[in-house]
Amino acid sequence: MNKINPVNDPRHVKENHKEVAIRLAVANNPSTPITTLKQLATDEYSYVRQGVAANPNTPVATLKQLATDADSDVHQGVAANPDTPITTLKQLATAADSYVRQGVAANPHTPVATLKQLATDADSDVRWGVAANPHTPTTTLKQLATDAASNVRWEVARNLNTPDVTLEQLATDADSGIRWEVARSPNTPAASLVQLATDEDSDVRLAVASSPNTPAETLEQLAKRKTR
């Protein structure tokens, strides 16, 4: 499960703080001018600053400034921003707040060395972020495929860079949701799809039946199954 806190929805701000909600909406808006974002980066409300930190239009200098903000919620926005410089991501990778570390783990620009470091994080949701990252190396994905936390293994099954041998391993996972993800993967070997076609979970079998990589013979067998 993704543990990153979303930037506060303006609708959740108290009625007497509507002006704050408006500033928050401006901070979240990707069309907001840079000069305005710089102004809002010093707003008294942390969730407005967090909105600026997560905004794809926020300049690098402002992201670096917000990375040293007194509020860790603001750091979360910086950690998740794809424009955050590598040096700042490395800095945030050691943050005490696990939400911040997870943001770094899921950031597509986080360097491989940092992803390997976060793959051994004590918090499973940080490891989840690494498993979901499109740039996580296959060796690390293989490692995470044996993680004790099912949400981590689930993301490994979903990751398009997960190698065949790891998908084959996950096809026998005790968690049916993970087997379902394997059956849905466009990279799952035909042999594993054949195996999953007899899975006790009907959702897994449905995923196999929907896969364009399932062998014709297996599709014929699935078509012959009778309703119990």
Secondary structure, DSSP 8 states (H G I E B T S, - for coil): ---------GGGS-GGGHHHHHHHHHHH-TTS-HHHHHHHTT-SSHHHHHHHHH-TTS-HHHHHHHTT-S-HHHHHHHHH-TTS-HHHHHHHTT-S-HHHHHHHHH-TTS-HHHHHHHTT-SSHHHHHHHHH-TT--HHHHHHHTT-SSHHHHHHHHH-TT--HHHHHHHTT-S-HHHHHHHHH-TT--HHHHHHHTT-SSHHHHHHHHH-TTS-HHHHHHHHH----
